[in-house]
Amino acid sequence: MSPVTLPEALAAAAGGGGGYEFLDERGEPASSLPFSRLLDEALAVAGGLRDAGLQPGETVALIVPEPRDFLTTFLGASCAGLVPAPLYPPVRLDQFEAYLRQTMPAVTISRAAAVVTTTPLRRVLGAFQSNVPTVRSVVAIEKLAGTPLDEVAPVGLDDPVFLQFTSGSTSDPKGVVLTHRNLAANVTAIAGPDGLRLEAADRGVSWLPLFHDMGLIGMALTVLYAGTWTEFLSPLAFLKRPAVWLKAITRTRGTISFAPNFAYDLCTRRVTPREMAELDLSRWRVAGCGAEPVRAETLAQFAKKFADAGFRAEAFLPCYGMAEHTLAVTFPPLWREPRVDVVDAGQLSTAHRAVTPVNGQSMRAELVSCGRPFPGHEVRVADSKGHQLPERHVGQILLKGPSVFRGYLNRDDLTRGALAGGWLHSGDLGYLADGELYICGRVKDTIIVNGRNYYPQDLEQAAGDVADVRRGRAVAFGTQAGGGREQIVVVVEPAQAPAADDLADRVRGRIAEATGVLVDEVVVVPTGSIPKTTSGKLQRSRVKQRYEAGVLHHPRDVTSRVRLVGHVMRTQLVYARAHAAKMLKGWKGKGR
């Protein structure tokens, strides 16, 4: 298929079938938007944006919570020749100051000429106009009823199509500039014969947020280019009751749906037998899993639980992707059960090689294949100097092909580093085996102790096995804050309120049992203390910074406070004296 721009793809889709359907909180149909009508609505929004004084080539930040409003506004901005920059909306207005602190840098970096949002949010988002010099107005979508454009604005394949921000899991978010050519290459590969093999009869179902790439590109724009249908459910509806996702697949006879690993785990744990009895997942032919580490155990447990509902393990499609590669990088073959590579964990840590365990005494690691690169795209595994490594040697993953982004917005220094030597340096570690890619972790997250490499995801998974640890709320990192060698620290949130010392001991024991790693310290923190990115990824770097600054503690646990003060005194004695004095004064004032 010859590449086309996004407005051209919308115009082509309007002449055929397909479209979007939007579901309510119960997963029932709320409204339908065929592509033919979507084009009309997008052109009306485009006219309204032009009437608001926005000119082709300018960037517009989108903070729009509802899927239907978001998609018409996003595509309307594209039809007007603007560059949309999707941002996540605020969840709670009582935390609005924190929201502004997190999103203001993105709006500033994007140099947005306007912020488009809803009428209720417009009243509280005026801060963007007063604090970001480039923002001329904050526009409510309800006011975009301008004179529709007669036709879409002319844009080139190498013009920016939209701006997406990296998740910020290991660093501050960066603006990724994607072109219409990048988008066309990636969605064509996803939908094509070496990807999902989308057909008119396919039906997508998604609860994924549209301000992130897997939801926007994978489940909205891919079907637009392919001319099929997708049903959209709100993320909040899924999180409240995971079964509503599976019921929507049942009701619509859905065939394609993607989700992160945690979603499959959540369904396994929370879907009740009564809800199970209402499910028919036999038409679900592609159950994509990506955006975070894919766990073999999670996939196996989901397939076992939902087999009686017609789900087949061959439907799983573990995949690898990243924002700088538009979205998807590798897919395995369709209709193949997940390929799991069982390797010697010790050799993986010390020799950085993926080898078969030689005896029953070896610690084992299970890694799931994410498949092969798309045609016209390349994946290489290289050492720290950029030299290509043989198969089953762990190194940094390098990428090349038409899906690779143009660069980071206004950050030529970061762009040069990311695209050094003609390859995109992903920052991820992995290895190739029989041409298929296996992911080990992030370069920046790797913990190195006594010459051994440990991947925090393995320690976090083991910590999450402990009953009283809140699922998905464990962070592992290495630190030299105490002086001397690198130490391993694990921070966990309790599911309920067990004694911190008892929980820490059980976490330490489980990690040693599962991985052979002796953790130096386990810190139990209040529920909600571990920060995540807007895409749900753990922010290890921020947790580490807080730990090293001495501000991680459990307010109800005096023992943890004493340990905390001791740690700070060892690392920053002067700071610790002032900090401890302030804390003691506060305790006395409260009568403790």
GUVO-66544 format. One record per residue (C-alpha): residue number from 0; residue in one letter; x, y, z. Coordinates in steps of 0.02 Angstrom, whole numbers, plus 50000, padded with zeros to 5 digits. Layout:
[NUM; "A"; [X; Y; Z]]
...
This chain:
[0; "M"; [50000; 50000; 50000]]
[1; "S"; [50068; 50171; 49953]]
[2; "P"; [50085; 50284; 50107]]
[3; "V"; [49952; 50418; 50129]]
[4; "T"; [49933; 50559; 50253]]
[5; "L"; [49811; 50546; 50398]]
[6; "P"; [49682; 50665; 50319]]
[7; "E"; [49695; 50566; 50156]]
[8; "A"; [49666; 50405; 50253]]
[9; "L"; [49512; 50481; 50335]]
[10; "A"; [49443; 50538; 50167]]
[11; "A"; [49471; 50364; 50095]]
[12; "A"; [49389; 50279; 50245]]
[13; "A"; [49237; 50393; 50228]]
[14; "G"; [49203; 50316; 50059]]
[15; "G"; [49193; 50139; 50128]]
[16; "G"; [49130; 50050; 50282]]
[17; "G"; [49194; 50051; 50459]]
[18; "G"; [49195; 50176; 50599]]
[19; "Y"; [49195; 50197; 50787]]
[20; "E"; [49065; 50145; 50915]]
[21; "F"; [49066; 50212; 51092]]
[22; "L"; [49007; 50111; 51241]]
[23; "D"; [48938; 50168; 51409]]
[24; "E"; [49003; 50117; 51581]]
[25; "R"; [48910; 49950; 51568]]
[26; "G"; [48985; 49911; 51398]]
[27; "E"; [48822; 49945; 51307]]
[28; "P"; [48814; 50047; 51144]]
[29; "A"; [48800; 50235; 51175]]
[30; "S"; [48835; 50311; 51004]]
[31; "S"; [48901; 50263; 50833]]
[32; "L"; [49013; 50363; 50717]]
[33; "P"; [49039; 50291; 50541]]
[34; "F"; [49193; 50359; 50454]]
[35; "S"; [49082; 50450; 50328]]
[36; "R"; [49005; 50553; 50468]]
[37; "L"; [49173; 50567; 50558]]
[38; "L"; [49246; 50657; 50407]]
[39; "D"; [49104; 50784; 50412]]
[40; "E"; [49127; 50814; 50598]]
[41; "A"; [49316; 50827; 50580]]
[42; "L"; [49298; 50957; 50442]]
[43; "A"; [49179; 51057; 50553]]
[44; "V"; [49305; 51052; 50696]]
[45; "A"; [49442; 51101; 50574]]
[46; "G"; [49341; 51252; 50521]]
[47; "G"; [49313; 51300; 50702]]
[48; "L"; [49499; 51289; 50739]]
[49; "R"; [49537; 51400; 50589]]
[50; "D"; [49403; 51523; 50648]]
[51; "A"; [49491; 51524; 50817]]
[52; "G"; [49645; 51595; 50730]]
[53; "L"; [49750; 51438; 50718]]
[54; "Q"; [49859; 51419; 50563]]
[55; "P"; [49923; 51263; 50472]]
[56; "G"; [50084; 51200; 50547]]
[57; "E"; [50047; 51261; 50723]]
[58; "T"; [50036; 51140; 50869]]
[59; "V"; [49877; 51121; 50972]]
[60; "A"; [49875; 51031; 51139]]
[61; "L"; [49724; 50918; 51164]]
[62; "I"; [49657; 50884; 51340]]
[63; "V"; [49494; 50797; 51300]]
[64; "P"; [49432; 50655; 51414]]
[65; "E"; [49290; 50576; 51311]]
[66; "P"; [49341; 50459; 51167]]
[67; "R"; [49216; 50528; 51040]]
[68; "D"; [49260; 50710; 51072]]
[69; "F"; [49445; 50667; 51072]]
[70; "L"; [49443; 50578; 50905]]
[71; "T"; [49340; 50710; 50813]]
[72; "T"; [49453; 50847; 50884]]
[73; "F"; [49614; 50753; 50848]]
[74; "L"; [49563; 50717; 50668]]
[75; "G"; [49489; 50891; 50647]]
[76; "A"; [49655; 50967; 50697]]
[77; "S"; [49743; 50856; 50570]]
[78; "C"; [49619; 50905; 50434]]
[79; "A"; [49657; 51088; 50473]]
[80; "G"; [49842; 51058; 50446]]
[81; "L"; [49881; 51076; 50632]]
[82; "V"; [49994; 50963; 50735]]
[83; "P"; [49893; 50889; 50881]]
[84; "A"; [49984; 50850; 51043]]
[85; "P"; [49874; 50735; 51151]]
[86; "L"; [49894; 50756; 51339]]
[87; "Y"; [49811; 50659; 51478]]
[88; "P"; [49664; 50745; 51564]]
[89; "P"; [49655; 50777; 51752]]
[90; "V"; [49576; 50637; 51850]]
[91; "R"; [49538; 50731; 52011]]
[92; "L"; [49517; 50919; 52025]]
[93; "D"; [49573; 50915; 52207]]
[94; "Q"; [49746; 50868; 52139]]
[95; "F"; [49743; 50998; 52003]]
[96; "E"; [49901; 51090; 52058]]
[97; "A"; [50001; 50929; 52041]]
[98; "Y"; [49921; 50899; 51871]]
[99; "L"; [49975; 51071; 51810]]
[100; "R"; [50153; 51042; 51872]]
[101; "Q"; [50162; 50880; 51773]]
[102; "T"; [50083; 50941; 51611]]
[103; "M"; [50146; 51120; 51602]]
[104; "P"; [50320; 51066; 51542]]
[105; "A"; [50242; 50964; 51400]]
[106; "V"; [50136; 51111; 51342]]
[107; "T"; [50290; 51223; 51352]]
[108; "I"; [50400; 51101; 51255]]
[109; "S"; [50266; 51079; 51121]]
[110; "R"; [50256; 51268; 51093]]
[111; "A"; [50069; 51246; 51075]]
[112; "A"; [49975; 51393; 51002]]
[113; "A"; [49815; 51338; 51091]]
[114; "V"; [49746; 51213; 51214]]
[115; "V"; [49584; 51128; 51163]]
[116; "T"; [49480; 51053; 51302]]
[117; "T"; [49301; 51040; 51368]]
[118; "T"; [49199; 51185; 51437]]
[119; "P"; [49211; 51126; 51620]]
[120; "L"; [49400; 51103; 51606]]
[121; "R"; [49424; 51266; 51512]]
[122; "R"; [49380; 51361; 51671]]
[123; "V"; [49526; 51284; 51764]]
[124; "L"; [49653; 51269; 51622]]
[125; "G"; [49674; 51455; 51599]]
[126; "A"; [49841; 51435; 51687]]
[127; "F"; [49915; 51371; 51524]]
[128; "Q"; [49876; 51535; 51436]]
[129; "S"; [49950; 51640; 51576]]
[130; "N"; [50106; 51532; 51603]]
[131; "V"; [50154; 51469; 51429]]
[132; "P"; [50206; 51612; 51313]]
[133; "T"; [50156; 51524; 51151]]
[134; "V"; [49978; 51482; 51207]]
[135; "R"; [49863; 51616; 51136]]
[136; "S"; [49699; 51537; 51190]]
[137; "V"; [49615; 51395; 51284]]
[138; "V"; [49472; 51337; 51173]]
[139; "A"; [49320; 51233; 51222]]
[140; "I"; [49272; 51097; 51099]]
[141; "E"; [49090; 51149; 51117]]
[142; "K"; [49137; 51316; 51037]]
[143; "L"; [49216; 51238; 50882]]
[144; "A"; [49058; 51244; 50776]]
[145; "G"; [49138; 51347; 50640]]
[146; "T"; [49115; 51347; 50452]]
[147; "P"; [49169; 51172; 50394]]
[148; "L"; [49319; 51164; 50280]]
[149; "D"; [49278; 51112; 50102]]
[150; "E"; [49424; 50993; 50099]]
[151; "V"; [49568; 50937; 50209]]
[152; "A"; [49723; 51046; 50217]]
[153; "P"; [49865; 50992; 50103]]
[154; "V"; [50007; 50913; 50203]]
[155; "G"; [50157; 50810; 50149]]
[156; "L"; [50209; 50637; 50204]]
[157; "D"; [50362; 50709; 50289]]
[158; "D"; [50265; 50841; 50386]]
[159; "P"; [50230; 50809; 50571]]
[160; "V"; [50068; 50712; 50597]]
[161; "F"; [50061; 50729; 50786]]
[162; "L"; [50169; 50748; 50939]]
[163; "Q"; [50172; 50610; 51069]]
[164; "F"; [50264; 50614; 51234]]
[165; "T"; [50369; 50472; 51301]]
[166; "S"; [50306; 50394; 51462]]
[167; "G"; [50439; 50466; 51576]]
[168; "S"; [50467; 50299; 51665]]
[169; "T"; [50656; 50325; 51669]]
[170; "S"; [50672; 50511; 51633]]
[171; "D"; [50574; 50670; 51602]]
[172; "P"; [50448; 50654; 51459]]
[173; "K"; [50512; 50705; 51288]]
[174; "G"; [50412; 50762; 51137]]
[175; "V"; [50422; 50632; 50998]]
[176; "V"; [50394; 50705; 50824]]
[177; "L"; [50309; 50581; 50708]]
[178; "T"; [50277; 50612; 50524]]
[179; "H"; [50132; 50556; 50415]]
[180; "R"; [50256; 50437; 50332]]
[181; "N"; [50303; 50361; 50501]]
[182; "L"; [50120; 50334; 50545]]
[183; "A"; [50074; 50261; 50376]]
[184; "A"; [50221; 50140; 50382]]
[185; "N"; [50180; 50077; 50556]]
[186; "V"; [49991; 50058; 50541]]
[187; "T"; [50010; 49975; 50371]]
[188; "A"; [50131; 49850; 50447]]
[189; "I"; [50016; 49820; 50597]]
[190; "A"; [49862; 49791; 50490]]
[191; "G"; [49947; 49699; 50346]]
[192; "P"; [49987; 49518; 50302]]
[193; "D"; [50136; 49512; 50421]]
[194; "G"; [50035; 49592; 50559]]
[195; "L"; [49854; 49573; 50611]]
[196; "R"; [49787; 49535; 50435]]
[197; "L"; [49640; 49650; 50465]]
[198; "E"; [49483; 49619; 50363]]
[199; "A"; [49317; 49709; 50349]]
[200; "A"; [49236; 49579; 50463]]
[201; "D"; [49357; 49615; 50606]]
[202; "R"; [49294; 49709; 50758]]
[203; "G"; [49409; 49794; 50881]]
[204; "V"; [49368; 49824; 51065]]
[205; "S"; [49473; 49943; 51169]]
[206; "W"; [49473; 50028; 51339]]
[207; "L"; [49649; 50097; 51315]]
[208; "P"; [49673; 50285; 51340]]
[209; "L"; [49678; 50379; 51174]]
[210; "F"; [49812; 50500; 51233]]
[211; "H"; [49939; 50357; 51226]]
[212; "D"; [50008; 50270; 51074]]
[213; "M"; [49937; 50093; 51097]]
[214; "G"; [49760; 50159; 51114]]
[215; "L"; [49772; 50298; 50984]]
[216; "I"; [49879; 50217; 50849]]
[217; "G"; [49848; 50033; 50884]]
[218; "M"; [49661; 50034; 50912]]
[219; "A"; [49598; 50195; 50830]]
[220; "L"; [49708; 50247; 50684]]
[221; "T"; [49753; 50072; 50623]]
[222; "V"; [49569; 50031; 50597]]
[223; "L"; [49544; 50199; 50512]]
[224; "Y"; [49677; 50157; 50383]]
[225; "A"; [49607; 49980; 50367]]
[226; "G"; [49423; 50034; 50359]]
[227; "T"; [49357; 49922; 50499]]
[228; "W"; [49262; 49953; 50662]]
[229; "T"; [49320; 49979; 50841]]
[230; "E"; [49217; 49989; 51001]]
[231; "F"; [49281; 50109; 51134]]
[232; "L"; [49254; 50086; 51321]]
[233; "S"; [49318; 50210; 51450]]
[234; "P"; [49475; 50158; 51547]]
[235; "L"; [49385; 50198; 51710]]
[236; "A"; [49245; 50076; 51668]]
[237; "F"; [49374; 49937; 51643]]
[238; "L"; [49468; 49976; 51803]]
[239; "K"; [49306; 49978; 51904]]
[240; "R"; [49248; 49811; 51834]]
[241; "P"; [49369; 49718; 51720]]
[242; "A"; [49232; 49599; 51662]]
[243; "V"; [49151; 49741; 51564]]
[244; "W"; [49294; 49731; 51438]]
[245; "L"; [49267; 49545; 51410]]
[246; "K"; [49078; 49568; 51404]]
[247; "A"; [49101; 49700; 51268]]
[248; "I"; [49206; 49576; 51168]]
[249; "T"; [49068; 49448; 51193]]
[250; "R"; [48926; 49564; 51143]]
[251; "T"; [49011; 49635; 50988]]
[252; "R"; [49092; 49469; 50938]]
[253; "G"; [49256; 49563; 50947]]
[254; "T"; [49407; 49492; 50859]]
[255; "I"; [49549; 49614; 50902]]
[256; "S"; [49593; 49688; 51071]]
[257; "F"; [49757; 49743; 51150]]
[258; "A"; [49803; 49776; 51332]]
[259; "P"; [49954; 49783; 51447]]
[260; "N"; [50004; 49631; 51550]]
[261; "F"; [49920; 49699; 51707]]
[262; "A"; [49748; 49698; 51623]]
[263; "Y"; [49754; 49511; 51592]]
[264; "D"; [49812; 49483; 51771]]
[265; "L"; [49671; 49593; 51836]]
[266; "C"; [49541; 49494; 51740]]
[267; "T"; [49611; 49330; 51804]]
[268; "R"; [49597; 49388; 51984]]
[269; "R"; [49436; 49488; 51982]]
[270; "V"; [49314; 49414; 51855]]
[271; "T"; [49189; 49312; 51955]]
[272; "P"; [49114; 49141; 51910]]
[273; "R"; [48946; 49227; 51884]]
[274; "E"; [49024; 49349; 51760]]
[275; "M"; [49119; 49207; 51677]]
[276; "A"; [48955; 49120; 51637]]
[277; "E"; [48905; 49267; 51526]]
[278; "L"; [49063; 49267; 51419]]
[279; "D"; [49096; 49200; 51245]]
[280; "L"; [49275; 49241; 51191]]
[281; "S"; [49282; 49115; 51049]]
[282; "R"; [49290; 49251; 50914]]
[283; "W"; [49436; 49341; 50996]]
[284; "R"; [49574; 49297; 50873]]
[285; "V"; [49708; 49426; 50925]]
[286; "A"; [49736; 49465; 51108]]
[287; "G"; [49883; 49585; 51099]]
[288; "C"; [49993; 49610; 51251]]
[289; "G"; [50123; 49749; 51261]]
[290; "A"; [50170; 49920; 51335]]
[291; "E"; [50251; 49836; 51487]]
[292; "P"; [50345; 49674; 51523]]
[293; "V"; [50247; 49522; 51463]]
[294; "R"; [50242; 49384; 51593]]
[295; "A"; [50226; 49202; 51541]]
[296; "E"; [50136; 49159; 51703]]
[297; "T"; [50006; 49296; 51674]]
[298; "L"; [49965; 49234; 51499]]
[299; "A"; [49956; 49052; 51555]]
[300; "Q"; [49839; 49091; 51701]]
[301; "F"; [49723; 49198; 51593]]
[302; "A"; [49714; 49064; 51458]]
[303; "K"; [49676; 48929; 51587]]
[304; "K"; [49540; 49029; 51675]]
[305; "F"; [49449; 49085; 51518]]
[306; "A"; [49465; 48925; 51417]]
[307; "D"; [49288; 48878; 51467]]
[308; "A"; [49231; 49045; 51393]]
[309; "G"; [49307; 48996; 51225]]
[310; "F"; [49472; 49089; 51241]]
[311; "R"; [49620; 49005; 51157]]
[312; "A"; [49802; 49032; 51207]]
[313; "E"; [49847; 49043; 51021]]
[314; "A"; [49756; 49211; 51018]]
[315; "F"; [49892; 49293; 51123]]
[316; "L"; [50006; 49412; 51028]]
[317; "P"; [50149; 49469; 51142]]
[318; "C"; [50231; 49619; 51058]]
[319; "Y"; [50363; 49753; 51081]]
[320; "G"; [50350; 49936; 51038]]
[321; "M"; [50401; 50112; 51086]]
[322; "A"; [50348; 50291; 51051]]
[323; "E"; [50504; 50332; 50951]]
[324; "H"; [50460; 50190; 50831]]
[325; "T"; [50283; 50260; 50810]]
[326; "L"; [50211; 50109; 50901]]
[327; "A"; [50244; 49926; 50857]]
[328; "V"; [50418; 49855; 50827]]
[329; "T"; [50394; 49665; 50826]]
[330; "F"; [50251; 49541; 50812]]
[331; "P"; [50257; 49350; 50825]]
[332; "P"; [50163; 49245; 50698]]
[333; "L"; [49974; 49243; 50719]]
[334; "W"; [49891; 49093; 50798]]
[335; "R"; [50042; 49027; 50890]]
[336; "E"; [50043; 49000; 51077]]
[337; "P"; [50165; 49118; 51165]]
[338; "R"; [50343; 49056; 51144]]
[339; "V"; [50428; 49053; 51315]]
[340; "D"; [50618; 49041; 51329]]
[341; "V"; [50673; 48961; 51494]]
[342; "V"; [50852; 49017; 51530]]
[343; "D"; [50981; 49008; 51668]]
[344; "A"; [50953; 49166; 51773]]
[345; "G"; [51132; 49163; 51837]]
[346; "Q"; [51207; 49161; 51662]]
[347; "L"; [51087; 49299; 51612]]
[348; "S"; [51150; 49406; 51758]]
[349; "T"; [51337; 49370; 51749]]
[350; "A"; [51380; 49320; 51571]]
[351; "H"; [51236; 49417; 51492]]
[352; "R"; [51190; 49264; 51391]]
[353; "A"; [51025; 49171; 51374]]
[354; "V"; [51070; 48987; 51394]]
[355; "T"; [50970; 48833; 51441]]
[356; "P"; [50985; 48785; 51626]]
[357; "V"; [51103; 48637; 51644]]
[358; "N"; [51033; 48563; 51803]]
[359; "G"; [50889; 48574; 51925]]
[360; "Q"; [50989; 48683; 52045]]
[361; "S"; [51001; 48833; 51929]]
[362; "M"; [50885; 48980; 51954]]
[363; "R"; [50776; 48998; 51801]]
[364; "A"; [50701; 49146; 51710]]
[365; "E"; [50556; 49137; 51588]]
[366; "L"; [50552; 49263; 51446]]
[367; "V"; [50415; 49281; 51317]]
[368; "S"; [50456; 49304; 51132]]
[369; "C"; [50394; 49469; 51059]]
[370; "G"; [50420; 49405; 50881]]
[371; "R"; [50510; 49475; 50729]]
[372; "P"; [50522; 49649; 50653]]
[373; "F"; [50403; 49699; 50513]]
[374; "P"; [50459; 49691; 50332]]
[375; "G"; [50567; 49841; 50289]]
[376; "H"; [50616; 49861; 50472]]
[377; "E"; [50770; 49797; 50563]]
[378; "V"; [50813; 49748; 50742]]
[379; "R"; [50991; 49728; 50803]]
[380; "V"; [51062; 49688; 50975]]
[381; "A"; [51227; 49777; 51011]]
[382; "D"; [51354; 49800; 51150]]
[383; "S"; [51394; 49967; 51233]]
[384; "K"; [51506; 50015; 51087]]
[385; "G"; [51372; 49980; 50957]]
[386; "H"; [51448; 49817; 50894]]
[387; "Q"; [51320; 49686; 50842]]
[388; "L"; [51307; 49538; 50960]]
[389; "P"; [51273; 49356; 50915]]
[390; "E"; [51106; 49276; 50954]]
[391; "R"; [51071; 49241; 51138]]
[392; "H"; [51189; 49380; 51195]]
[393; "V"; [51104; 49519; 51294]]
[394; "G"; [51132; 49697; 51235]]
[395; "Q"; [51045; 49858; 51190]]
[396; "I"; [50907; 49845; 51059]]
[397; "L"; [50937; 49952; 50904]]
[398; "L"; [50802; 49987; 50774]]
[399; "K"; [50796; 50047; 50594]]
[400; "G"; [50658; 50074; 50467]]
[401; "P"; [50521; 50192; 50405]]
[402; "S"; [50430; 50190; 50573]]
[403; "V"; [50577; 50273; 50664]]
[404; "F"; [50534; 50448; 50721]]
[405; "R"; [50606; 50610; 50654]]
[406; "G"; [50674; 50667; 50821]]
[407; "Y"; [50636; 50745; 50989]]
[408; "L"; [50552; 50914; 50980]]
[409; "N"; [50677; 51055; 51008]]
[410; "R"; [50806; 50934; 51079]]
[411; "D"; [50938; 50907; 50945]]
[412; "D"; [51060; 50843; 51075]]
[413; "L"; [50944; 50701; 51128]]
[414; "T"; [50899; 50665; 50947]]
[415; "R"; [51082; 50642; 50898]]
[416; "G"; [51108; 50522; 51042]]
[417; "A"; [50951; 50422; 51005]]
[418; "L"; [50986; 50407; 50818]]
[419; "A"; [51174; 50381; 50827]]
[420; "G"; [51252; 50282; 50685]]
[421; "G"; [51090; 50275; 50585]]
[422; "W"; [51003; 50166; 50716]]
[423; "L"; [50874; 50210; 50847]]
[424; "H"; [50948; 50166; 51016]]
[425; "S"; [50796; 50104; 51111]]
[426; "G"; [50869; 50104; 51286]]
[427; "D"; [50798; 49929; 51308]]
[428; "L"; [50899; 49771; 51340]]
[429; "G"; [50861; 49606; 51257]]
[430; "Y"; [50924; 49466; 51147]]
[431; "L"; [50879; 49378; 50985]]
[432; "A"; [50849; 49191; 50974]]
[433; "D"; [50801; 49110; 50808]]
[434; "G"; [50772; 49286; 50745]]
[435; "E"; [50643; 49328; 50879]]
[436; "L"; [50661; 49464; 51009]]
[437; "Y"; [50658; 49439; 51198]]
[438; "I"; [50655; 49590; 51315]]
[439; "C"; [50756; 49591; 51476]]
[440; "G"; [50736; 49768; 51543]]
[441; "R"; [50791; 49949; 51527]]
[442; "V"; [50974; 50001; 51517]]
[443; "K"; [50948; 50139; 51646]]
[444; "D"; [50856; 50024; 51766]]
[445; "T"; [50984; 49883; 51770]]
[446; "I"; [51052; 49849; 51945]]
[447; "I"; [51236; 49796; 51948]]
[448; "V"; [51300; 49716; 52107]]
[449; "N"; [51467; 49623; 52116]]
[450; "G"; [51474; 49611; 51927]]
[451; "R"; [51301; 49536; 51911]]
[452; "N"; [51160; 49619; 51817]]
[453; "Y"; [50987; 49613; 51894]]
[454; "Y"; [50830; 49669; 51807]]
[455; "P"; [50710; 49760; 51924]]
[456; "Q"; [50556; 49684; 51841]]
[457; "D"; [50606; 49511; 51904]]
[458; "L"; [50624; 49571; 52083]]
[459; "E"; [50462; 49669; 52072]]
[460; "Q"; [50367; 49520; 52007]]
[461; "A"; [50430; 49413; 52152]]
[462; "A"; [50383; 49549; 52277]]
[463; "G"; [50210; 49556; 52201]]
[464; "D"; [50187; 49370; 52238]]
[465; "V"; [50177; 49411; 52424]]
[466; "A"; [49994; 49413; 52474]]
[467; "D"; [49997; 49579; 52569]]
[468; "V"; [50089; 49676; 52433]]
[469; "R"; [49976; 49781; 52323]]
[470; "R"; [49980; 49709; 52148]]
[471; "G"; [50089; 49809; 52028]]
[472; "R"; [50153; 49921; 52167]]
[473; "A"; [50331; 49862; 52196]]
[474; "V"; [50487; 49954; 52136]]
[475; "A"; [50666; 49888; 52139]]
[476; "F"; [50823; 49990; 52107]]
[477; "G"; [51007; 49999; 52148]]
[478; "T"; [51086; 50139; 52250]]
[479; "Q"; [51252; 50189; 52324]]
[480; "A"; [51171; 50313; 52443]]
[481; "G"; [51240; 50218; 52594]]
[482; "G"; [51417; 50225; 52527]]
[483; "G"; [51523; 50082; 52463]]
[484; "R"; [51448; 49950; 52348]]
[485; "E"; [51285; 49961; 52254]]
[486; "Q"; [51140; 49906; 52364]]
[487; "I"; [50973; 49835; 52310]]
[488; "V"; [50819; 49920; 52378]]
[489; "V"; [50638; 49865; 52353]]
[490; "V"; [50494; 49983; 52391]]
[491; "V"; [50319; 49909; 52410]]
[492; "E"; [50144; 49969; 52449]]
[493; "P"; [50039; 49859; 52565]]
[494; "A"; [49873; 49791; 52503]]
[495; "Q"; [49801; 49815; 52678]]
[496; "A"; [49893; 49863; 52837]]
[497; "P"; [50009; 49724; 52896]]
[498; "A"; [50157; 49761; 53010]]
[499; "A"; [50292; 49839; 52904]]
[500; "D"; [50433; 49732; 52976]]
[501; "D"; [50339; 49570; 52946]]
[502; "L"; [50293; 49619; 52767]]
[503; "A"; [50472; 49673; 52729]]
[504; "D"; [50540; 49507; 52791]]
[505; "R"; [50416; 49409; 52685]]
[506; "V"; [50457; 49513; 52530]]
[507; "R"; [50643; 49488; 52558]]
[508; "G"; [50618; 49300; 52578]]
[509; "R"; [50509; 49282; 52424]]
[510; "I"; [50634; 49377; 52315]]
[511; "A"; [50776; 49267; 52377]]
[512; "E"; [50673; 49111; 52344]]
[513; "A"; [50619; 49163; 52169]]
[514; "T"; [50778; 49246; 52104]]
[515; "G"; [50920; 49206; 52224]]
[516; "V"; [50945; 49392; 52256]]
[517; "L"; [50976; 49453; 52434]]
[518; "V"; [50893; 49623; 52448]]
[519; "D"; [50979; 49749; 52561]]
[520; "E"; [50823; 49844; 52612]]
[521; "V"; [50634; 49831; 52590]]
[522; "V"; [50539; 49992; 52621]]
[523; "V"; [50351; 49986; 52653]]
[524; "V"; [50266; 50149; 52602]]
[525; "P"; [50085; 50210; 52609]]
[526; "T"; [49962; 50158; 52475]]
[527; "G"; [49973; 50276; 52327]]
[528; "S"; [50152; 50331; 52364]]
[529; "I"; [50236; 50247; 52216]]
[530; "P"; [50218; 50362; 52065]]
[531; "K"; [50171; 50298; 51894]]
[532; "T"; [50174; 50377; 51722]]
[533; "T"; [50012; 50421; 51634]]
[534; "S"; [50025; 50254; 51543]]
[535; "G"; [50038; 50159; 51707]]
[536; "K"; [50224; 50123; 51707]]
[537; "L"; [50319; 50128; 51871]]
[538; "Q"; [50431; 50281; 51890]]
[539; "R"; [50582; 50196; 51967]]
[540; "S"; [50693; 50348; 51947]]
[541; "R"; [50576; 50458; 52049]]
[542; "V"; [50559; 50326; 52185]]
[543; "K"; [50748; 50310; 52192]]
[544; "Q"; [50768; 50499; 52204]]
[545; "R"; [50644; 50506; 52349]]
[546; "Y"; [50732; 50363; 52437]]
[547; "E"; [50902; 50445; 52421]]
[548; "A"; [50829; 50610; 52482]]
[549; "G"; [50761; 50520; 52636]]
[550; "V"; [50578; 50556; 52606]]
[551; "L"; [50508; 50379; 52590]]
[552; "H"; [50426; 50320; 52750]]
[553; "H"; [50266; 50246; 52820]]
[554; "P"; [50181; 50375; 52933]]
[555; "R"; [50106; 50243; 53049]]
[556; "D"; [50265; 50144; 53075]]
[557; "V"; [50387; 50220; 53200]]
[558; "T"; [50516; 50085; 53165]]
[559; "S"; [50522; 50133; 52982]]
[560; "R"; [50545; 50315; 53031]]
[561; "V"; [50693; 50273; 53141]]
[562; "R"; [50772; 50172; 53001]]
[563; "L"; [50739; 50314; 52880]]
[564; "V"; [50825; 50442; 52991]]
[565; "G"; [50972; 50325; 53016]]
[566; "H"; [50991; 50304; 52828]]
[567; "V"; [50988; 50491; 52798]]
[568; "M"; [51115; 50521; 52937]]
[569; "R"; [51235; 50401; 52857]]
[570; "T"; [51222; 50485; 52687]]
[571; "Q"; [51191; 50668; 52725]]
[572; "L"; [51230; 50701; 52907]]
[573; "V"; [51204; 50888; 52907]]
[574; "Y"; [51038; 50875; 52815]]
[575; "A"; [50982; 50734; 52930]]
[576; "R"; [51007; 50836; 53089]]
[577; "A"; [50897; 50976; 53025]]
[578; "H"; [50769; 50855; 52955]]
[579; "A"; [50760; 50752; 53116]]
[580; "A"; [50741; 50909; 53222]]
[581; "K"; [50596; 50966; 53114]]
[582; "M"; [50512; 50796; 53126]]
[583; "L"; [50531; 50788; 53317]]
[584; "K"; [50458; 50962; 53335]]
[585; "G"; [50308; 50909; 53231]]
[586; "W"; [50282; 50752; 53336]]
[587; "K"; [50286; 50852; 53501]]
[588; "G"; [50163; 50978; 53431]]
[589; "K"; [50041; 50837; 53394]]
[590; "G"; [50060; 50763; 53568]]
[591; "R"; [50149; 50605; 53509]]
